[in-house]
Amino acid sequence: MKITIVGSGYVGLVTGTCFAEMGTEVCCVDVNEAKIASLKKGVPPIYEQGLEDMLQANIAKGRMSFTTSLAEGMDGAEVVFSAVGTPPDEDGSADLHYVLEVAREVGRSMKSYVLMVTKSTVPVGTARKVRAVIEEELAKRGADIPFDVASNPEFLKEGSAIKDFMYPERIVVGVDSDRAKEVMTRLYKPFTLNGHPVLFMDIPSAEMTKYAANSMLATRISFMNDIANLCELVGADVNSVRKGIGSDSRIGSKFLYPGIGYGGSCFPKDVKALVRTAEQNGYTMKVLKAVEDVNADQKTLLYRKFMQRFDAKVEGMTVAFWGLAFKPGTDDMREAPSLVLIDALAEAGCKVRAYDPISMDECRRRIGGKIAYCKDMYETIEGADVVFLITEWTDFRFPDWARVKAALRYPVLFDGRNLYDPEEVRRNGLEYHGVGIL
């Protein structure tokens, strides 16, 4: 079976590489010539643990090919996955320009039956638009070629995406024909042999499932951040509260960790898109609007704590950042709290020195020389006044506290992820400020 993956970003490349690992012939298509040239050499444009090795192994086995031509990539393919970006428009809705352009090119190029599968996160009703575009292109050609559309949303976590794909908790597939169901059943058979369920449903429900899942997780994060902020005001310890409610089987412990807000490519964009979809249908998602508001405020939490600690007299101070990426295990800085904090500190006349094990190059690409980039966590604190823990990388788990205290002008730690034991930090002579912890 041959499949074509259009879009070689995070979702498309992980999807294509994992299908190839299971024995499928995969052609990855992308309009970015530099990206395709790099992929042909086995060098991925993103960092994801294990991806480069798996990519190179499947290229060597002849299971993966790369091209900038969709028409070329579709030759002999039974399934075409659309994994292109759906960036938010100014009103928060998902921009479907790239998705529909892929559908248009498929309609222009297809020579025999194709199952057009949307892998990108798209609003409910997108499949209807994709079908209409393909039909329009076929009509222009005067071609009577059968095709189907399907929805197969991704549920990949950056930092563990390969594991998520190879050992999924569930595979959601939206179809509206027996043939499409049969094709997707064959494609995912290697996964079902290991007991991973494929949940077939109608296409609108599959499209909605992805948005609902991400919005629920974002809601849990913002809820715990709200609780953490209140804990500080009433003298409670959010870590105790988290354990107390997480032990309830109806609630569970996942995504109950307070911090400085969620970021990345999914949660912010998907929450906004679902809110916008509701508005377009005359409904208001009151809970999700609050989720957005809490998250926006939480990204400035460490800045507000910093300003309060120094009575807003911070001009000229230098802040050390441990971490830049929105989460560990990735170089992704989309919607990262670090970027919000950097802007706020710059506005207050402060300087930032930073180190991140993976995302330094990505940060340079985004903001250039706006901050000082350091070679390790200890170089960041040389000449700094205080330190912010931004991303909970394992590199930062066991600092030499004596060295940290000696380097900082003011031995003050602002822990944005509650990574450290406050009592241990204080025993070592540093002042500790966490999230929901006194």
N, C-alpha and C positions, 0 to 999 in steps of 0.2 A: 504494500500500500504506500502510495506517495502522497504527501501533504505539502502544502505551501503555507508558509507563515509570512504575512505581510506586516512589516514593522519589526525591527531588530533591537528594540529597546529592552527594558527590564522584563516585561511580560513575554514578549515575542521570543526573545532569545532563550530564556529559561524554558519556555514551552517547547520550542523547537529542539533544543538540546536534550531535554528529557524524553521526548517522543523518539528521538534518534537512539537514545540509550536503550529503549525498549524494542529496537529493531525496525522502526519505521524509517522510510526514506524521506528526508526533509530538505526542502529548499527554502532558505530565508531570503526575503526580498526587502530592500530598503532603498530609498531614493538618495541616501547619503553615500556618495561614492567613497569617501574616506573611511566610513564605518565598514562598508563591504570589503574594501581592500584590507582593512585590519582583521576582519573576521576570517577572510581567506587564509590569513597567516596564523589563525588560531588565537588571536588576541581580542578578547571581548571589550566593549566600550564601557562596561560597568564593572563594579566589584561585587561579587557574590561568592561566598565561600564554596569552593569545589567546582565552580562553573568552568573556569579556564581548563582545568584538567579534563573534565568530561567533554568539553567542546573539542579539544585537540584530539582526544581518543576517537571520537565519532567522525571527525574529518579524516583521520588516518584510515578508518574502516570504510570510508566512502559513503557514509550515510548522510552527510550534510554537504550542501552546496550553497553558494551565495551569489546573488545577482541584483542589479539595479533595475532589471526589466521584469515586470510582473507577467507580461505575456510569455516571456521565456521561462519564468519560474512555474507557470501554470501547466506547462507541457507535460501531459500524463498525470496530472494531479487530480485526485478524486475529491479532496477536501481543501478548501482555502480558508485559513484562519486570518481574520482581521485583528491585528494587535497594535494598531496605530494609536497615537495619543488622542485623548479627548479633553483638552485643556478647558478650564472654565472661561466662559465669556464674562464680560463686565457685569452682567446681571446674575452671575453664579451658575447659569445653566451650562450644560456640557456642549462644547463646540464639536459638532458632528461633521465638520468639513472634510476631515481626513478619512473618516469612516465611509462617508458617501462617495468620496473620490475613489476609494478602493473598490467599492461596489460598481462604480461606473466603469472602471478599467476591467473588472471581471466580466461585465456584460459585453464589453468590446472584444475581449480576448478569448472567451471560452469557446471550445470546439465540440465538447461533449458534456455529459452530465457533470455538474459540480455541486457540492454541498458547501454553501457559503456560511461560515460560522463566525459569529462575532465574539471575540475573546475580550476585547476592550470593555471597560465599564461604561455602559451606555444607558440612557433613560428608557423607561418603558415606552414602547412604540417604535423604537429604532429599527427593529426587524422589518416592520411594514415599510419603512422608508427605504431600507436596503433592497427589499424585494421590488419595490416600485422603480427604483433606479435601474436595476438589472433588466427588468422587463422593458423599460424605456430604451435601453441600449440595444437589446435584442431586436426590438421592433424597428429601430433605425436600420439594422442590418438585414431585416427581413428574415431573421433566423428563428427557427422553431426548435430550440434546444431546452430540454428539461433541466430544472435546477431546484434546489431547496435552500431554505435559510434555516439557521439554528442559532441558539444562544448558548454559550458555554463559558460563563463568567469564571474569572480566576480568583483563587483564594490563597494567594502567596504572601508570605510575610518576608519582608526584606531581611536578609541575614540567615534565613532558613528556608529559602524558596525552593531549593532542589529537594530537600526532605519533604516539604509540603506537597510538591508535585508528585514525587515518587511514592509517597505514603499518605495519600489524602484522607482526611476524615470523611469527606463526601465529594462526589463529582456531580455538579448540577448541570443538567442539559435540558434546554427548552427546544422542542421540535413540534411540527404540525403535520408530519407525514410519516407513514410507516417506513418509507425508504430512508429518510433522514435518521430515524431511530435505529435502523439496521446498520447504517454506516457508522454511526457514533458508537454503537455497541461493539462492532468489530474493532474500531480504533482503540477503545478503552479496555478491550478484553484482557490484555496483560495485567492491568491494574485490578480488575475484578477477580482475577485468579488468586490474588492475595487477600481477597475479602473486602476490598474497598468498594463501598456502594456507589452505584450510579443512580441518581435521582432524576428520572425523566418527568417532565412537567410541560405545561404549555409555555410558549415563548415569553409572553408578558410576565408570567410568574418568575421565570428564570432571571429576566432582566431586573425585576424588583428585588429578588433574593440578595443579589450582591449589594445593592444600596442599603437594604435593611440590615444586613449583617455588619457592614462597616459602620453604619450609623449607631447600631446598638453598642458596638465596642467603643466608639467615640463617646457615647453617652455615659458609659461606665467610667471612663477616664475623667470626664468633666465632673461627674457626680462625686467621685472620690476627691478631686481637687477642691470642690466646694466644701466637702466635709472637712478636709484637711485645714482649710482656711478658718473654718468655724472652730475646729479643735484648738487652734492657737488662741483664739479669743476667749474660750471658756476653760482652758487649762487641761484639755484632754490630749492623749497621745494617739495620733492617727494610726500608728503601726499596731497598737493594741486594738483599736476599733476595726481596722482592716482584717485582722485575724479573727476577731469576734464575729463579724458578719460573713467572712469568707468561709467559715466552718459550717455555715448553713448550706445544705446540699441544694437548696433552691436557688442560692445565689452563687456559690462557688468562689474560688480565690483569684481567678484570672482577670486581668485588666482592672485590678483594684489598687494599683500602686500609684500614690499621688506623686506629682512632679511639677514640671514647668510647662506642661501642655503637650499635646500631640502635634506632629508635623508629618512630613513625608508626602508621597504622591497620591495617597488614597483618601485617608480620613478627611482632611480639609476639603478636598475637591468633591468628594462624594456626598458629604453632609450638605454642602452648598447646593449641589445639583438636585438632591432630593427635596430640599426646601423649595427650590425654584420649580421643580416639577409639580409640587403641591400647589404653589401659587398659580401656575398655569391652568390648573384644574379647579380653581376656586376654593382651595383649602389652605389652612395655615398650620404648619408643623411647629406648634408652640414649644414643644420639648426640644426639638433640634435647634431652634433659634437660640434657646437658652444655652444649649451645649456649645454653640459657636461663641456666644458672648463670654462664657466662662473660660473657654480655651484662649481667646484673645487676651483676656485679662491675665491669665496664668503665665503667659509668655513673658510678661514684664515683672513677675513676682520677685525674682532675685534683684532686679534693679530697684524696686520699691523698698525691699529690705535693706539694700545697700545704702540708699538715700536716707532711710530712717536711722540707720546705725550711725551715720556720719553727719546727721542733721543737715543734709543736702549740701554740705560743704565738701564737694568731691572734685571740683575742677582741678585738673592737673594730676589727678591720681591715676595709677596704672593698675588694671585688673588682669589677673592671670586666668585664662580659660583652660580647663581640662575638658577637652572634647568640643566638637563643632557639629558633627552629624546629628540628625534628628533622633537617631537611636543607634546602639552599637550593632556591629555586624554589617554595616553598609557605609558607602561614601555619600549617600543621598543627603542633600541639604535643602531640598524643597520644603518650604514652610517651616524650617528649623527654628526653634526658639533662640538659638545662638545668634541668628541674623537680626532678630528683633532686639535682642539685648545689645548687640554691637552698635546698632543705630541709636538706641537710647543713651548708651554710655558716651558715644561720640557727641551727641547733642548736649550732654552735660559737661563736655570738655575733658573726658577721660580717654586714656589710651588702653588698648587691649593687646595682650600677648597671648598666643594660643598654640596648643598642640593637640592634634588628633591623629591616631594611628593610621587612619585610612583617608580621611576626607580633606587633607590639606590642599591638594591640587584642585579639588572641586571648589573649595572656598576661594582660592586664588582666582579661579575662573569667574566666580560670581562677584567678588568684591575687590579683587586686585590687592593693592597694597594698603588697604584701609586699616589693617591690623598688622602686628608683627608675628611672623610664623617661626616657631621654635622647634628644635630637634627632638625634645623630649619634655616630659612633665616637669622636670626640675629646672630646665632652662626657662620655662615660662614664668617661674616665680622669682627669677633673678631680677632684682630691681622693681618688683611688683609690690603693691600695697596690700592687696587681698587676693584671694583665689575663689573662683566660681567653679564648682563641679557641674558641667553641662550634660555630658554624655557618660553613661555608666559602663565604659569599656573596662574589661578585665585588667588592662594595663594600670588602671588607677585604683585598684582595690586595696592595695597594701602600701601606702606611702610611707616614706621615712619621715615621721612627724617631726623629729628633732631637726631634720634638714629643712623641712617646710617652715617651721617656726623661725629658724635662724635667717631664712632668706627673705621672709615677708617683713615689710615695714610695720604693718599691723597684723599680728597673727590671727586673722579672722578668716574662717571658711564658710562660704555659702554653698550648701549642699543641695543642688536642685533636683536630685534623684533619691535622696535619703539613702545613699550608698553606705554611709559610715555610721558607726555606733557613736552617738553624741558623747556618751560618758568617756569612751576611749579617747576621742579627740580632745576633750576638755582635760583629761588626766595628763595629756601630753602638752598642755599649756596653750592650746588654741581656743579661740572663741568659736562656737558652733551655731550656725543658723540653718535649719532644715525646712521642710515643708510639712506643716501640721505637727511639729515637734517643738516643745519648749526647751 
